[in-house]
Amino acid sequence: MNSNERIEQKIKYALQNTQESLPLSPTAACQGAEGAYSQFACEALFSKPGITHYDSFEAVFEAVDKGMCDYGILPLENSLQGTVTEVYDLMSKYNFYIVRSVKMKINHALLANKGVIAPQIKEIHSHEQALGQCSDFIKKLQNVKIVKRSNTAKAARYIAESGRTDAAAIASLDCAKLYGLSVISQKIQNNDHNYTRFVCISKEPEIYPGADRISLVFATSHKPGSLYKSISKFADLGVNLTKLESRPIPGEDFEYRFHIELDSPITDEILSLIDSLDKAPEKFAFLGNYSEIKSD
């Protein structure tokens, strides 16, 4: 497809040319290491994916951008800690698209090397989001240093490889099996209703049958009522707005873009509205029309 095509043409092309279902065994990029939650999300989406792990979220985008992987699997938001803002920012930077999402139940555990007991633990290693999701449990511990890692599975792998008896990781129970660690405590998240939405991203839009969610990003002019005018256009079509979140625009002084999600397939009316937003002088991006599955 021509990169200069307007989004209306890209959406029409995707609607007409996307296959009936996701491929069974694509190549997929996941951030972290073996045992990462993104890996489990990938396995929930595809039957036999070829998974490659990358150190950072941006490295996942680069792998897809350079054609090394068909898709990337990334966390977008958590029910306790909110949006993973870096992923949203990278979506805008790379102009990528969401083709499917999966809502996963997340159960965290405190893992340590065999023979270690809780009073010995002086450091806890994990990803920033996981640490936040388990903040109540962490507060109950005394004189414990927090060490942020790029991924929960990497934290678990570090504890296993280091052999340390004074440190532990917050990660999944699967990581205990993978890395030969003992479970000190399990289900340590603040709330048992702890879900993370992972998205499957691609370089070009793919719209599969049954897609009923739309994600968009747009900016508004600094005029009274400009945000209301943009949102009211969706209300006029009777579309349910399920998310509205603002993010600062990198490199701009107090300029913001808005991330919105709609419960809707692509209809002629929605496509016409998207086209009008795309032609407006303000910044706009279509992030995808997709469906979501749930995995416990």
Salt bridges, closest charged atoms under 4 A:
GLU8 OE2 - LYS12 NZ 3.59
ASP55 OD1 - LYS154 NZ 2.45
GLU58 OE2 - LYS93 NZ 2.59
ASP65 OD1 - LYS203 NZ 3.57
GLU77 OE2 - ARG197 NH1 2.66
GLU77 OE1 - LYS243 NZ 3.32
ASP89 OD2 - ARG247 NH2 2.68
ASP89 OD1 - ARG257 NH2 2.67
GLU123 OE1 - HIS125 NE2 2.82
GLU123 OE1 - ARG164 NH2 3.09
GLU128 OE2 - LYS148 NZ 3.62
ASP166 OD1 - ARG164 NE 2.88
ASP192 OD2 - LYS105 NZ 3.65
GLU245 OE1 - LYS243 NZ 3.41
GLU252 OE2 - LYS283 NZ 3.95
GLU255 OE2 - HIS222 NE2 3.12
GLU261 OE2 - ARG197 NH1 2.96
GLU261 OE1 - ARG213 NH1 3.76
ASP275 OD2 - LYS279 NZ 2.96
ASP278 OD2 - ARG6 NH2 3.39
GLU292 OE1 - ARG197 NE 2.72
GLU292 OE1 - ARG213 NH1 3.15
